Each structure stands twice: as C-alpha cells, then as structure tokens.
Amino acid sequence: MKSVIRRRRFLVVLATMTGLTTLTPVLTQGKSCFQILYALKPNGQLSYYSYSGLPNLNNFQNQGAETVISNGWKQLYSKVFSGGSGVLFALKPNGQLSYYSYIGLPDLNNFQNQGAETVISDGWNQYSKVFSGGSGVLFALKPNGKLSYYSYSGLPNPNNFQNQGAETIISEDWNKYSKVFSGGSGVLFALKPNGQLSYYSYIGLPDLNNFQNQGAETVISKGWNQYSKVFSGGSGVLFALKPNGQLSYYSYIGLPDLHNFQNQGTETVISEDWNEYQNIF
C-alpha cells in the first residue's frame, strides 16, 4: 500500500482459472491460525492478505504485501466469496454455483481437486444475493426481500446439503436493508440506506425460532454510510472501506452491541489504497 502497508510485487507463477495447477481450502477464520482478507482486482487477479489476531498493520504477514493466487476470476464469475474453513464460493452469471477448497493458506499449491472448481448446482441467479454464514450455512436473498438459508456438513458438495438441498425460508422484508451480511458465529448484520447498522443473532441454524431478541434487530449505531463497503472478517472484526480507499476495522467482544466495541467504538485505520481492488472480502 502506498503509505501504511508496504506491498512488494512478487514474481509469482500464475495460472488462469482454466489451468490452475493445484488449489486448496481457505479460512476467513482458519485452520492456519491466520485470518484471511481476499482482494480481487478489476483485471480478475485474486490475491489474499493474512494476519494474526486483530488486523493491525503490524499483524499482517508477508510484510503487509498481497499474495497472488491466480488470474481469471472476474472473467468467469459474477461473484466470489469466502465460506470460511478453507472454502471459496464462485457464482457464474448463468446461476451456476461452485466452490474451491484449500488447506492452510490459499496459496495456489494448497488448493484441492487440482485447483478445479466443484459444481454445486444451478439456479442461484434467482437470488439477488448469496453469501456465507460460515459453519456450513449459505444465505440466499430474493429480490422480493425473502431471506432463506441452505445448510451443509463438511464441504459443500451437492450430496452434503441438508433438507434434500432445498432452501429453508427465514422471513421476509429484508429488502428494507441496503446490505445484509454475516458476521459468523450466529450473527447477521443489516445496514439501512440511512447508514444505521443493526444485527440479528441466532443459536444453531438460522431458523426463525432460533433468533434471539424475539427475532428483532438490535441497533448498533448510525453513520455507517460514510463507508463505501462494510463487511465482516469474522472473529469479532468489522472492516470498513471509505470511498478514498482507506481501510479500517472495528473490533468487538461477544455480540456486536455498542458497549462491546473496543477502542471506544472508533475505527482503527489499517492503510490506504484499497480502492485499487474491485472487491475485498
């Protein structure tokens, strides 16, 4: 990064997505004891950053430099997102959902299945958003605001999905939020267009009767629309990206109630220049 994180460009032997030589499962909270931050460039190059503990600047590995995984991700997929525990989901424009798995860090030679995708199923373009809840849960939001989930055990192979691979409806009206995303550990964040961030919590699977607080949202605070993107890193970390490319984080202990946020609830700046990426997750 231009100022805070220094990034070295490495000479890396890359492979296109049609010829990855060996790929494997990742963890946004993971088996490698490192946390993973993925970064996708407009040209389709996918990289990762790893850190231990909180994402303070001095906790990043590789001297704060990105590690390139491979190219071709934007050309093939409309969305790529982490499933935690060494899984990367990849959704094609035609609605076909696949996954990649790796062991340890998502270095190219750690991917399983010779680095090839494993197709889960088709028809996922019926949803306006699909995202992981970790722990074998996939959330799926329809344009009409209906939120459902799918659950699986182990890797998300088609035969590992519960409920005969069918969705389980949670509830409706989620389109009142501009963004819904998981924080892992039974937490769903929900951001309103006015910048108000709330959360929902549940125990076990996100069935409606497993939600706490009578299924109502708990408001955290306002002002989150100062960021162009807010997303979770799991393990009590919220990342926040400003339009100028400055990336910060917030940390909390337990549930993300306002009084559980560290650093008096203020952001901790990581570094600048993250707007060189099309997506960070």
C-alpha positions as CSV (number, residue, x, y, z in Angstrom):
1,M,0.0,0.0,0.0
2,K,1.1,3.5,-0.7
3,S,1.6,4.5,2.8
4,V,0.9,2.2,5.6
5,I,1.1,-1.3,4.3
6,R,4.1,-1.7,2.0
7,R,3.4,-4.1,-0.7
8,R,6.0,-5.9,-2.7
9,R,5.2,-7.2,-6.1
10,F,6.2,-10.8,-6.2
11,L,7.3,-12.8,-9.2
12,V,4.6,-15.5,-8.9
13,V,3.9,-18.3,-11.3
14,L,0.3,-17.7,-12.1
15,A,-2.3,-19.8,-13.8
16,T,-5.5,-18.9,-15.4
17,M,-8.7,-20.3,-13.9
18,T,-8.9,-22.8,-16.8
19,G,-5.5,-24.2,-15.8
20,L,-4.8,-23.9,-12.1
21,T,-2.2,-26.4,-11.3
22,T,-3.1,-27.0,-7.6
23,L,-5.5,-25.1,-5.5
24,T,-7.0,-25.8,-1.9
25,P,-9.3,-24.6,1.1
26,V,-9.1,-21.3,2.9
27,L,-10.4,-19.9,6.1
28,T,-11.5,-16.4,6.8
29,Q,-11.2,-17.8,10.3
30,G,-9.0,-20.7,9.8
31,K,-7.1,-23.8,10.2
32,S,-3.8,-22.0,9.6
33,C,-4.2,-19.7,12.7
34,F,-4.2,-16.8,10.3
35,Q,-7.2,-14.7,9.2
36,I,-7.6,-14.1,5.5
37,L,-8.5,-11.0,3.6
38,Y,-9.2,-11.6,-0.1
39,A,-8.7,-8.9,-2.7
40,L,-10.0,-9.0,-6.3
41,K,-8.6,-6.6,-8.9
42,P,-10.7,-5.4,-11.9
43,N,-8.5,-7.5,-14.2
44,G,-9.6,-10.6,-12.4
45,Q,-6.5,-11.3,-10.3
46,L,-7.3,-12.7,-6.9
47,S,-4.9,-12.2,-4.0
48,Y,-5.0,-12.6,-0.3
49,Y,-3.6,-10.9,2.8
50,S,-3.1,-12.8,6.0
51,Y,-2.9,-11.6,9.6
52,S,-2.9,-13.0,13.1
53,G,-5.1,-11.6,15.9
54,L,-6.6,-8.2,15.0
55,P,-5.8,-6.7,11.6
56,N,-3.4,-4.1,12.9
57,L,-0.8,-3.1,10.5
58,N,2.0,-4.9,12.3
59,N,0.0,-8.1,12.5
60,F,0.0,-8.6,8.7
61,Q,2.2,-11.4,7.3
62,N,4.4,-11.2,4.2
63,Q,5.4,-7.6,5.2
64,G,1.9,-6.5,4.5
65,A,2.1,-7.5,0.9
66,E,-0.5,-9.3,-1.1
67,T,0.0,-12.9,-2.2
68,V,-1.4,-13.5,-5.6
69,I,-3.5,-16.7,-6.0
70,S,-4.3,-16.7,-9.7
71,N,-6.0,-14.8,-12.6
72,G,-9.3,-15.1,-14.4
73,W,-11.8,-14.8,-11.6
74,K,-13.7,-11.9,-12.9
75,Q,-13.9,-13.3,-16.4
76,L,-15.6,-16.5,-15.2
77,Y,-17.6,-15.4,-12.2
78,S,-20.0,-12.7,-11.3
79,K,-19.3,-13.1,-7.6
80,V,-16.6,-14.8,-5.5
81,F,-17.0,-15.0,-1.7
82,S,-15.5,-16.9,1.2
83,G,-17.2,-19.7,3.0
84,G,-14.6,-19.9,5.8
85,S,-12.9,-23.1,6.8
86,G,-11.0,-23.3,3.5
87,V,-13.8,-22.8,1.1
88,L,-14.2,-20.2,-1.7
89,F,-17.6,-20.0,-3.4
90,A,-17.8,-18.8,-7.0
91,L,-21.1,-17.8,-8.8
92,K,-21.3,-17.7,-12.6
93,P,-23.6,-15.2,-14.4
94,N,-25.7,-18.2,-15.6
95,G,-26.5,-19.0,-11.9
96,Q,-24.2,-22.0,-11.5
97,L,-22.6,-22.1,-8.0
98,S,-19.3,-23.8,-7.5
99,Y,-16.7,-24.0,-4.8
100,Y,-12.9,-24.3,-4.4
101,S,-11.3,-25.8,-1.3
102,Y,-7.8,-25.5,0.1
103,I,-5.8,-26.4,3.2
104,G,-4.0,-23.9,5.3
105,L,-3.4,-20.6,3.5
106,P,-5.0,-20.1,0.0
107,D,-1.7,-20.4,-1.8
108,L,-2.0,-21.8,-5.3
109,N,-0.4,-25.1,-4.4
110,N,-2.7,-25.6,-1.4
111,F,-5.9,-25.9,-3.5
112,Q,-7.6,-29.3,-3.7
113,N,-9.1,-31.0,-6.8
114,Q,-6.1,-29.9,-8.9
115,G,-7.3,-26.4,-8.4
116,A,-10.5,-27.0,-10.3
117,E,-14.0,-25.8,-9.2
118,T,-16.5,-28.3,-7.9
119,V,-20.0,-27.5,-9.2
120,I,-22.7,-27.4,-6.6
121,S,-25.9,-26.7,-8.6
122,D,-27.6,-24.3,-11.0
123,G,-30.4,-21.8,-10.5
124,W,-28.8,-19.5,-7.9
125,N,-29.5,-16.4,-10.1
126,Q,-33.0,-16.5,-8.7
127,Y,-31.4,-14.7,-5.7
128,S,-30.2,-11.1,-5.7
129,K,-27.6,-12.0,-3.2
130,V,-25.9,-15.3,-1.9
131,F,-23.5,-15.1,1.0
132,S,-21.9,-17.4,3.5
133,G,-22.8,-17.5,7.2
134,G,-19.9,-19.8,8.0
135,S,-20.3,-23.1,9.8
136,G,-21.9,-24.8,6.8
137,V,-24.6,-22.1,6.2
138,L,-25.4,-20.3,2.9
139,F,-27.8,-17.4,3.0
140,A,-29.9,-16.5,-0.1
141,L,-31.8,-13.3,-0.5
142,K,-34.5,-12.9,-3.2
143,P,-35.4,-9.6,-4.9
144,N,-38.7,-9.6,-3.0
145,G,-36.9,-9.5,0.3
146,K,-37.4,-13.1,1.3
147,L,-34.3,-14.5,3.1
148,S,-33.6,-18.2,3.2
149,Y,-30.7,-20.4,4.1
150,Y,-29.1,-23.7,3.0
151,S,-27.0,-25.9,5.3
152,Y,-24.4,-28.5,4.6
153,S,-22.0,-30.6,6.5
154,G,-18.3,-30.8,5.6
155,L,-17.6,-29.5,2.1
156,P,-20.5,-28.0,0.1
157,N,-20.8,-31.0,-2.3
158,P,-24.4,-31.4,-3.5
159,N,-24.8,-34.6,-1.5
160,N,-23.8,-32.9,1.7
161,F,-26.6,-30.4,1.8
162,Q,-29.4,-30.9,4.3
163,N,-33.2,-30.7,3.7
164,Q,-32.7,-32.5,0.4
165,G,-30.8,-29.5,-0.9
166,A,-33.9,-27.2,-0.6
167,E,-33.9,-23.7,0.9
168,T,-35.3,-23.1,4.4
169,I,-37.2,-19.7,4.5
170,I,-36.3,-17.5,7.4
171,S,-38.6,-14.5,6.9
172,E,-39.5,-11.7,4.5
173,D,-38.9,-7.9,4.4
174,W,-35.1,-8.0,4.3
175,N,-35.1,-5.6,1.3
176,K,-35.6,-2.7,3.7
177,Y,-31.8,-3.1,4.1
178,S,-29.3,-1.9,1.6
179,K,-26.9,-4.7,2.7
180,V,-27.2,-7.9,4.7
181,F,-24.1,-9.9,5.6
182,S,-22.9,-12.4,8.1
183,G,-20.5,-11.8,10.9
184,G,-20.2,-15.6,11.6
185,S,-20.9,-17.1,15.0
186,G,-24.6,-16.7,14.6
187,V,-24.6,-13.0,13.7
188,L,-26.3,-11.3,10.8
189,F,-25.5,-7.6,10.1
190,A,-28.1,-5.4,8.4
191,L,-27.4,-2.0,7.0
192,K,-30.1,0.5,6.2
193,P,-29.8,3.1,3.4
194,N,-29.7,5.9,6.1
195,G,-26.4,4.4,7.5
196,Q,-27.9,2.6,10.5
197,L,-26.2,-0.7,11.2
198,S,-28.0,-3.4,13.2
199,Y,-27.5,-7.0,13.9
200,Y,-29.6,-10.2,14.4
201,S,-28.3,-13.2,16.4
202,Y,-29.3,-16.8,16.4
203,I,-28.3,-20.0,18.0
204,G,-27.6,-23.1,15.9
205,L,-29.1,-22.9,12.4
206,P,-30.8,-19.6,11.4
207,D,-34.4,-21.0,11.7
208,L,-36.8,-18.3,12.6
209,N,-37.4,-19.7,16.1
210,N,-33.7,-19.8,16.8
211,F,-33.3,-16.0,16.6
212,Q,-32.8,-14.1,19.8
213,N,-34.5,-10.8,20.9
214,Q,-37.8,-12.2,19.5
215,G,-36.3,-12.0,16.1
216,A,-36.0,-8.2,16.2
217,E,-32.9,-6.3,15.1
218,T,-30.6,-4.7,17.6
219,V,-29.4,-1.3,16.5
220,I,-25.6,-0.8,16.8
221,S,-25.1,2.8,15.6
222,K,-25.6,5.2,12.7
223,G,-23.2,6.9,10.3
224,W,-22.0,3.7,8.5
225,N,-22.9,5.2,5.1
226,Q,-19.6,7.2,5.3
227,Y,-18.2,3.9,4.0
228,S,-18.5,2.5,0.5
229,K,-18.3,-1.0,1.9
230,V,-18.7,-2.6,5.3
231,F,-18.0,-6.4,5.7
232,S,-17.1,-8.9,8.4
233,G,-13.8,-10.6,8.9
234,G,-15.2,-12.9,11.4
235,S,-13.9,-13.3,15.0
236,G,-15.4,-10.0,16.1
237,V,-14.0,-7.8,13.4
238,L,-15.8,-5.4,11.0
239,F,-13.9,-4.0,8.1
240,A,-15.0,-0.6,6.7
241,L,-13.8,0.9,3.4
242,K,-14.0,4.6,2.6
243,P,-14.5,5.8,-1.0
244,N,-11.0,7.2,-0.9
245,G,-9.6,3.7,-0.4
246,Q,-8.8,3.9,3.3
247,L,-9.5,0.6,5.0
248,S,-10.2,0.5,8.7
249,Y,-11.6,-2.0,11.2
250,Y,-13.8,-2.1,14.3
251,S,-13.5,-5.0,16.9
252,Y,-15.9,-6.2,19.4
253,I,-16.1,-9.0,22.0
254,G,-19.2,-11.3,22.2
255,L,-22.2,-9.9,20.4
256,P,-21.7,-6.6,18.5
257,D,-23.7,-4.5,20.9
258,L,-22.4,-0.9,21.0
259,H,-20.8,-1.3,24.5
260,N,-18.9,-4.4,23.3
261,F,-16.9,-2.5,20.8
262,Q,-13.2,-1.9,21.6
263,N,-11.2,1.3,21.1
264,Q,-14.2,3.3,22.4
265,G,-16.2,2.3,19.4
266,T,-13.9,4.1,17.0
267,E,-12.3,2.8,13.8
268,T,-8.7,1.7,13.6
269,V,-7.1,2.6,10.3
270,I,-5.2,-0.1,8.6
271,S,-3.9,1.5,5.4
272,E,-4.8,3.4,2.2
273,D,-5.1,2.5,-1.5
274,W,-7.5,-0.4,-1.2
275,N,-9.7,1.1,-4.0
276,E,-7.3,-0.5,-6.4
277,Y,-9.4,-3.6,-5.8
278,Q,-12.8,-4.2,-7.3
279,N,-13.8,-6.2,-4.2
280,I,-12.4,-7.0,-0.8
281,F,-13.9,-9.8,1.3
